[in-house]
């Protein structure tokens, strides 16, 4: 069942709905954000009850997405058909920030209204934990650069999954440091004799849950590709 959530960090012009698709990769479910001008960010899954909840919280005039993963975009076509909303046309008061890395098409949206600013971060910065760099589409170098960009926005972060972040800049800085630490761990694993992505996962991500081991392997492959660009492999 779709949940309508609240946070003291949310401006009055933002409504927060959470889709009923919890899981290891989606945390509590996909966050759908509704702005009072009729903009919907990340409609989420093609779940009729969830899409009905979006329409009920409307109006719905335009649909935007932070990236193309199915848990964010699966419901776009159905919601557009239900409402006649346009797709992909951001209003003037939303600034699109190119933030590739999690995926090549990842973007964030900086919104400013009534003296209040927030950043819709998609999966570039999650409400908790770290994002997957989804090889082969994802890119570690691009992700580090995107996190650098987001450290310039010390405002609430409204993520694709998980709770609202009090400070997007702080969260991005933490993630960047975490990624650099992981790269050091990958380097150490290679020095220990790891030869394949699976070997690296066994050493660096030994405690990862079996259900998301594939995601750890995606990230390791992206890490190895990044190290190769540095002539470290």
PyMOL commands that set and color helices and strands:
alter all, ss='L'
color gray80, all
select helices_A, chain A and resi 48-57+70-73+76-83+140-150+168-191+197-204+210-229
alter helices_A, ss='H'
color red, helices_A
select strands_A, chain A and resi 3-5+14-18+31-35+39-41+62-64+86-87+94-98+107-113+116-122+156-159
alter strands_A, ss='S'
color yellow, strands_A
deselect
rebuild
show_as cartoon
